[in-house]
Amino acid sequence: MIKVDVVVIGAGTAGLSAYRRVAAKTDSVRLIEAHAYGTTCARDGCMPSKLLIAAAEAAHAIDASPLFGIRDVNYSVDGRAVMQRVRSERNRFVSSVLESMVDFPEAHKLLGRARFLDANTVEVVPDGQPAEPAVIRAERFIIAIGAAPYIPDMLKPAGDRLITNEHVFELETLPASVAVFGAGIIGLELGQALHRLGVRVRIFGRGGGIGGIEDEQIRCNAAKVFASAGLQLHPAAEVAGLERVDEGVSIRFRAFESAPEQTETFDYVLAATGRRPAMTALNPAAAGIELDERGQPVFCRYTMQTSQEHIFIAGDASTDIPLLHEAADMGRIAGRNAAAWPSVRAGKRRTPLSVVYCDPQIARVGSAKSEFSPLAPNGYAVGRASFENQGRSRVLGRNQGELIVYGAFGSGKFLGAEIFGPSAEHLAHTLAWVLQQDITVDNMLELPFYHPTLEEILRTALRDLDRALLSGPAVVVEENIDCGPGS
């Protein structure tokens, strides 16, 4: 029996952030990790995916060179070299994480799977080791177990040809073909990158969504842009069957409801169907933690407390906002409060910001429109601007997409934006910083805009928004936008 003040379960981004806060206040702490050390971001998330995307962008730049009068450029993609660089640089990022843990006292670290026995006790079973379980009693706990890929039953017949983001970067070379299930962030990023590197790809989505885009007009625009680039993206596909065959995985599907049924065989099936915390294995019921309808702990996103006030949660385990900077913030708040408990205080949460690294990129700044009401009790206005004829976009040959911005009637406050366009990550950062300063649309139009830059499109959209705000609220009839077959 080990007795400590605080136990942190999970050594990912949130867990490490929480542990550092706790360890600064007390030496009576344990950091439990079920698998190998190294964060999801570094090992099989953000960084290796961006390495694959970087290779794809290099190939695409050559493909796009005829637009600029550069012709007869021949090249080949060395799949082994692509994947070797992905793994080599990925390992460098993982090593950096491991180096950051060198100063952690060995007595604080424990490898094994944690499971609650009661509200103040966990059992830790070594993973694959013939050792006795450790039992730890603690006054406070921080759940930071992260999340793992969710595999729907319909994909399991793919057997040994079923992969997730935890497997794709371990491939020795690029496969000839991949069926991607899921048109969200992971599916869209990896699917487009593989397509640009010469892999035959089909992306099967459900419900018509594309990369989390909320605005219907932008979503339709995105569907057309991806289709024009040759990406086989089916946001509302109907899959009739899937089976493992000698050549790989055979899939029977309709690209959309009224389309004819097709059968196609792929080397691999990539499940990009979401991620879920392995909460059941943690046995939260034994700790008396209240769960929601999804089986996840109910918690306060400002103190990170669960229904058991001495048990906190942080990072992807919370299923709140599965992004690295948010995980770090949640870990910081949970760590501070666990260290100071029962003195608990609300932590500051940043402006919501998300980016999808497809091309054109997708980004959102601020809350979803359904959450505007507290800031815009009189309603909100919309401003739009297209990248199609935007100066710098045309210069770069990347003039596809659209920017929309939102403002509150009455106060004129800027509420957020949604972007589908070139290098949206940079414009999104600028807008997130502005939104966190709580300024008005008029204030934003007084800021400098350099010419010629992609950022000039923001001034165009803000002027459109300002006109809408001056016109005042009006009854808006929602139009059904026809995105074409399959969209």
C-alpha positions in Angstrom: 0.0 0.0 0.0 1.4 3.4 -1.1 -0.1 6.5 0.4 0.4 9.9 -1.3 -1.4 13.3 -1.6 -2.0 13.3 -5.3 -2.2 10.7 -8.1 -2.1 11.8 -11.7 -3.4 9.0 -14.1 -1.9 9.5 -17.5 1.4 11.1 -18.7 0.2 12.8 -21.9 0.1 16.6 -22.4 -2.6 17.1 -19.8 -1.1 14.7 -17.3 2.4 16.2 -17.6 1.0 19.7 -17.2 -0.9 18.7 -14.1 2.0 16.7 -12.6 4.4 19.7 -12.9 1.8 21.9 -11.0 1.4 19.3 -8.3 5.1 18.5 -7.9 5.9 22.2 -7.5 3.8 22.0 -4.3 4.4 18.5 -2.9 6.7 15.6 -3.2 3.9 13.2 -2.3 2.7 12.5 -5.8 2.6 9.6 -8.3 2.4 9.8 -12.1 0.9 6.7 -13.6 1.2 5.8 -17.3 -0.4 2.7 -18.9 1.8 2.5 -22.0 5.1 4.0 -23.1 5.9 7.6 -22.2 5.5 10.2 -24.9 2.4 12.3 -25.7 -0.2 11.4 -28.3 0.6 14.6 -30.1 4.3 13.7 -30.5 3.9 9.9 -31.0 0.9 9.4 -33.3 -1.1 12.7 -33.5 -0.3 16.3 -34.4 3.4 16.0 -35.3 3.7 12.9 -37.5 0.5 13.8 -39.3 2.0 17.2 -40.2 5.2 15.5 -41.3 3.1 13.4 -43.8 1.2 16.5 -44.8 4.5 18.4 -45.4 5.6 15.7 -47.9 2.2 15.9 -49.6 2.5 19.7 -49.9 5.9 19.4 -51.5 4.5 17.0 -54.1 1.5 19.2 -54.7 3.7 22.2 -55.3 5.3 20.4 -58.2 1.9 19.3 -59.5 0.8 23.0 -59.4 3.9 24.4 -61.1 2.4 24.5 -64.7 0.1 27.3 -63.5 3.2 29.5 -63.2 4.6 28.5 -66.6 7.0 25.9 -65.1 6.5 22.8 -67.3 7.9 19.3 -68.0 8.7 18.8 -64.3 8.9 15.0 -63.7 9.3 13.5 -60.2 8.5 10.3 -58.4 7.4 9.7 -54.8 9.7 7.4 -52.8 7.2 6.0 -50.3 9.9 4.4 -48.1 11.8 7.7 -47.9 8.6 9.6 -47.1 7.7 7.3 -44.2 11.3 7.1 -43.0 11.4 10.9 -42.6 8.0 10.8 -40.9 9.2 8.3 -38.3 12.7 9.8 -37.9 11.3 13.3 -37.2 8.5 11.9 -35.1 11.0 10.0 -32.9 12.8 13.3 -32.4 9.7 14.9 -31.1 9.0 12.0 -28.8 12.6 12.2 -27.6 12.0 15.8 -26.6 9.1 14.8 -24.5 11.1 12.1 -22.8 13.9 14.5 -22.2 11.5 16.8 -20.5 10.8 14.0 -18.0 14.4 13.2 -17.1 14.3 15.4 -14.0 11.1 13.7 -12.7 12.1 11.6 -9.6 11.9 7.9 -10.4 9.8 7.3 -7.3 7.1 9.5 -8.8 6.7 7.4 -12.0 4.8 4.2 -12.3 4.0 2.2 -15.4 0.8 0.2 -15.4 -3.0 0.4 -15.9 -4.9 2.2 -13.1 -8.3 1.1 -11.9 -10.3 2.7 -9.1 -11.1 0.4 -6.2 -12.9 3.2 -4.3 -13.0 7.0 -4.2 -9.5 7.2 -2.7 -7.8 4.1 -3.9 -6.5 2.8 -7.3 -4.9 -0.4 -8.2 -2.1 -0.3 -10.8 -1.5 -3.4 -12.8 1.9 -3.5 -14.7 1.3 -3.8 -18.4 2.7 -7.1 -19.7 5.0 -7.6 -16.7 4.9 -10.5 -14.2 4.7 -8.1 -11.2 2.2 -7.7 -8.4 -0.3 -4.9 -8.7 0.4 -1.7 -6.7 -2.3 -0.3 -4.5 -2.2 3.5 -4.0 -4.4 5.5 -1.6 -4.5 9.3 -2.3 -6.4 12.3 -1.1 -6.8 13.7 -4.7 -6.7 12.3 -8.2 -6.4 13.7 -11.7 -7.7 11.7 -14.5 -5.7 12.4 -17.7 -5.9 9.1 -19.5 -6.3 10.6 -23.0 -8.3 8.9 -25.7 -7.9 6.1 -28.2 -9.3 5.5 -31.7 -12.9 4.3 -31.8 -13.4 1.3 -34.1 -17.0 0.7 -35.3 -18.1 -2.9 -35.5 -18.7 -2.5 -39.3 -14.9 -2.0 -39.9 -13.7 -5.0 -37.8 -14.0 -7.5 -40.7 -11.0 -5.7 -42.3 -8.9 -7.7 -39.7 -5.2 -7.2 -40.2 -5.7 -4.5 -42.8 -7.5 -2.2 -40.4 -5.3 0.7 -39.2 -5.8 3.9 -37.2 -3.6 6.9 -36.7 -1.7 4.8 -34.2 -0.6 2.5 -37.0 -0.4 4.5 -40.2 2.9 6.2 -39.3 4.5 2.8 -38.7 4.0 1.7 -42.3 7.4 1.0 -44.0 6.2 2.5 -47.2 3.2 4.2 -48.7 0.4 1.7 -49.6 -1.1 1.6 -53.1 -4.6 2.3 -51.8 -6.5 3.2 -48.6 -10.2 3.5 -47.8 -10.6 6.2 -45.1 -13.7 6.0 -42.9 -14.4 9.4 -41.4 -14.5 12.8 -43.0 -13.6 14.7 -39.8 -10.2 16.2 -39.0 -8.1 13.1 -39.0 -9.7 11.5 -42.0 -9.5 14.6 -44.1 -5.9 15.5 -43.2 -4.5 12.0 -43.7 -6.8 11.1 -46.6 -5.8 14.2 -48.7 -2.1 13.8 -47.8 -2.0 10.2 -49.0 -3.9 11.2 -52.1 -1.4 13.9 -53.0 1.4 11.4 -52.5 -0.1 9.1 -55.2 -2.1 6.7 -53.0 -5.5 5.8 -54.3 -7.9 7.1 -51.7 -11.6 7.2 -51.0 -13.0 8.9 -47.9 -16.3 7.7 -46.6 -18.2 10.0 -44.3 -21.6 9.9 -42.6 -24.2 12.6 -42.3 -22.6 14.9 -44.9 -20.1 16.6 -42.6 -16.7 17.7 -43.8 -13.9 18.6 -41.3 -16.3 20.0 -38.7 -17.4 22.8 -41.0 -20.5 24.5 -39.5 -21.6 26.9 -42.2 -23.5 25.2 -45.0 -22.3 27.4 -47.8 -18.7 26.8 -46.8 -19.3 23.1 -46.5 -20.7 23.0 -50.1 -17.8 25.1 -51.3 -15.3 22.7 -49.7 -17.0 19.6 -51.2 -16.7 21.1 -54.7 -13.1 22.2 -54.2 -12.0 18.8 -53.0 -13.8 17.1 -55.8 -12.2 19.4 -58.4 -8.8 18.3 -57.1 -9.6 14.7 -57.7 -10.1 13.7 -54.0 -12.7 10.9 -53.8 -14.6 12.3 -50.8 -18.1 11.0 -50.0 -19.5 12.9 -47.0 -22.8 11.0 -47.0 -21.7 7.5 -48.3 -23.7 4.3 -47.7 -21.5 1.3 -47.1 -23.3 -2.0 -47.7 -20.6 -4.4 -46.8 -16.9 -4.8 -46.0 -14.8 -8.0 -46.0 -11.2 -9.2 -46.0 -10.1 -10.8 -49.2 -6.8 -12.0 -50.6 -6.1 -8.6 -52.3 -6.9 -6.6 -49.2 -10.4 -5.3 -48.2 -13.4 -5.4 -50.5 -16.0 -2.6 -49.9 -19.5 -2.4 -51.4 -20.8 1.2 -51.2 -22.9 3.9 -52.7 -21.2 7.3 -52.9 -24.5 8.9 -52.1 -28.1 7.7 -51.6 -29.2 7.5 -55.2 -25.9 6.5 -56.7 -25.3 3.0 -58.1 -23.6 0.4 -55.9 -19.9 -0.1 -56.4 -17.4 -2.6 -55.2 -13.7 -1.6 -54.8 -10.8 -3.3 -53.1 -8.2 -1.4 -51.0 -4.9 -2.4 -49.4 -5.9 -0.9 -46.0 -8.9 0.6 -44.2 -8.0 3.6 -42.1 -10.5 4.2 -39.2 -10.7 7.9 -38.6 -14.1 7.5 -36.8 -13.3 9.5 -33.7 -11.5 9.0 -30.4 -12.9 8.0 -27.0 -11.4 7.7 -23.5 -11.1 4.2 -22.1 -13.1 5.3 -19.1 -14.7 1.9 -18.5 -11.3 0.3 -17.7 -10.7 3.0 -15.1 -13.8 1.8 -13.2 -15.2 5.3 -12.4 -18.3 3.8 -10.8 -16.2 2.4 -7.9 -15.1 6.0 -7.2 -18.7 7.3 -7.3 -18.0 9.5 -10.3 -21.2 10.7 -12.0 -21.3 9.9 -15.7 -23.2 11.4 -18.6 -25.2 9.6 -21.2 -22.0 8.8 -23.1 -20.5 7.2 -20.1 -18.0 10.1 -19.5 -17.5 11.9 -16.2 -19.6 15.0 -15.6 -17.2 17.9 -14.7 -16.8 21.6 -14.4 -14.7 23.0 -17.3 -13.4 25.9 -15.1 -12.2 24.0 -12.0 -11.9 20.5 -13.8 -13.7 18.9 -10.8 -15.8 15.8 -11.3 -18.9 15.1 -9.2 -16.3 13.8 -6.6 -14.8 17.1 -5.6 -11.3 15.6 -4.9 -11.2 13.9 -8.3 -10.3 16.1 -11.3 -10.1 15.4 -15.0 -8.1 17.0 -17.8 -7.2 16.7 -21.5 -8.8 14.3 -24.0 -10.2 12.2 -21.2 -12.8 15.0 -20.6 -14.0 14.9 -24.3 -14.3 18.7 -24.0 -11.9 20.1 -26.6 -9.4 17.5 -27.8 -6.6 19.9 -28.7 -3.0 20.1 -27.3 -3.2 23.7 -26.0 -6.5 23.0 -24.4 -5.2 19.8 -22.8 -2.2 21.8 -21.4 -4.5 24.4 -20.0 -6.9 21.9 -18.4 -3.9 20.0 -16.9 -2.6 23.3 -15.4 -6.0 24.1 -13.8 -6.5 20.6 -12.5 -2.9 20.4 -11.2 -3.2 23.7 -9.4 -6.5 22.8 -7.8 -5.5 19.3 -6.8 -2.3 20.7 -5.2 -4.3 23.3 -3.3 -7.4 21.3 -2.5 -9.8 22.0 -0.8 -8.9 25.5 -1.9 -10.2 25.4 -5.5 -10.6 28.3 -7.9 -11.8 28.6 -11.5 -9.1 28.8 -14.1 -9.1 30.9 -17.2 -10.1 29.3 -20.5 -8.9 30.7 -23.8 -10.8 31.6 -26.9 -11.8 28.5 -28.8 -9.6 28.0 -31.8 -9.3 25.0 -34.1 -7.5 24.3 -37.4 -7.8 21.4 -39.9 -4.5 21.1 -41.9 -6.1 20.0 -45.2 -5.7 22.3 -48.2 -7.4 24.7 -48.3 -7.3 24.8 -44.6 -10.4 24.8 -42.4 -10.4 26.9 -39.2 -12.9 28.1 -36.6 -12.5 30.9 -34.1 -14.9 31.3 -31.2 -17.9 29.3 -30.1 -20.4 27.6 -32.4 -23.3 29.8 -33.6 -25.7 27.9 -31.2 -23.7 29.3 -28.3 -23.8 33.0 -29.4 -26.9 33.9 -27.3 -25.2 35.1 -24.1 -23.0 37.5 -26.1 -25.6 38.4 -28.7 -29.0 38.6 -27.0 -30.3 40.7 -30.0 -29.0 38.2 -32.6 -25.9 38.3 -34.8 -25.0 39.4 -38.3 -22.8 37.7 -40.8 -20.1 39.1 -43.1 -18.6 37.1 -46.0 -15.7 37.4 -48.4 -14.4 35.0 -51.1 -10.8 34.1 -51.7 -11.6 33.6 -55.4 -10.7 37.1 -56.4 -8.6 38.1 -53.4 -5.4 39.7 -54.6 -2.7 37.7 -52.8 -4.6 34.5 -53.2 -4.7 34.9 -57.0 -1.0 35.7 -57.0 -0.3 32.5 -55.2 -2.7 30.4 -57.3 -4.5 29.4 -54.1 -7.7 31.4 -54.7 -10.3 29.0 -53.3 -12.5 29.2 -50.3 -14.3 31.7 -48.2 -14.2 33.6 -44.9 -17.2 34.4 -42.7 -17.2 36.6 -39.7 -19.9 37.2 -37.0 -20.8 40.2 -35.0 -23.5 41.0 -32.3 -26.4 43.3 -33.0 -26.5 46.2 -30.6 -23.0 46.0 -29.2 -21.1 45.4 -32.4 -18.9 42.9 -30.7 -16.9 40.5 -32.8 -18.1 37.0 -32.1 -15.9 34.7 -34.2 -15.2 33.4 -37.7 -15.1 30.3 -39.8 -12.5 30.0 -42.6 -12.0 27.7 -45.6 -9.0 29.0 -47.4 -5.2 29.2 -47.9 -3.1 29.3 -44.8 -6.2 29.7 -42.6 -4.1 28.8 -39.6 -2.4 32.2 -39.5 -5.6 34.3 -40.1 -7.3 32.2 -37.4 -4.6 33.0 -34.9 -4.9 36.7 -35.5 -8.7 36.5 -35.1 -8.5 34.4 -31.9 -6.2 37.0 -30.4 -8.6 39.8 -31.4 -11.6 37.9 -30.1 -10.0 37.3 -26.7 -9.5 41.1 -26.4 -13.3 41.5 -26.6 -13.3 44.3 -29.2 -15.9 45.5 -31.7 -16.0 45.2 -35.4 -15.5 49.0 -35.7 -12.3 48.6 -33.6 -11.1 45.8 -35.9 -11.6 48.0 -39.0 -9.3 50.6 -37.5 -6.4 48.2 -37.3 -3.7 48.1 -40.1 -4.0 45.8 -43.1 -0.8 45.5 -45.2 -1.0 45.1 -49.0 -0.8 42.7 -50.6 -1.5 40.0 -48.0 -4.0 37.2 -47.5 -5.1 39.0 -44.3 -6.6 41.8 -46.5 -9.6 39.5 -47.0 -10.5 40.1 -43.3 -11.1 43.8 -44.0 -13.4 42.9 -46.9 -15.4 40.5 -44.7 -15.5 43.0 -41.8 -16.8 45.7 -44.1 -19.6 43.3 -45.2 -20.3 42.5 -41.5 -20.3 46.2 -40.6 -23.0 46.9 -43.2 -25.1 44.1 -41.9 -24.8 45.3 -38.4 -25.8 48.8 -39.4 -28.9 47.4 -41.2 -30.1 45.9 -38.0 -31.8 42.5 -37.3 -34.1 41.1 -39.9 -36.1 38.0 -40.3 -33.8 35.5 -42.0 -35.3 32.6 -44.0 -32.9 29.7 -44.0 -32.2 28.5 -47.6 -31.6 24.9 -48.5 -28.3 25.0 -50.3 -27.8 22.4 -53.0 -24.3 21.1 -52.9 -24.8 18.6 -55.6 -25.0 14.7 -55.5 -23.4 13.1 -52.6 -22.7 16.3 -50.6 
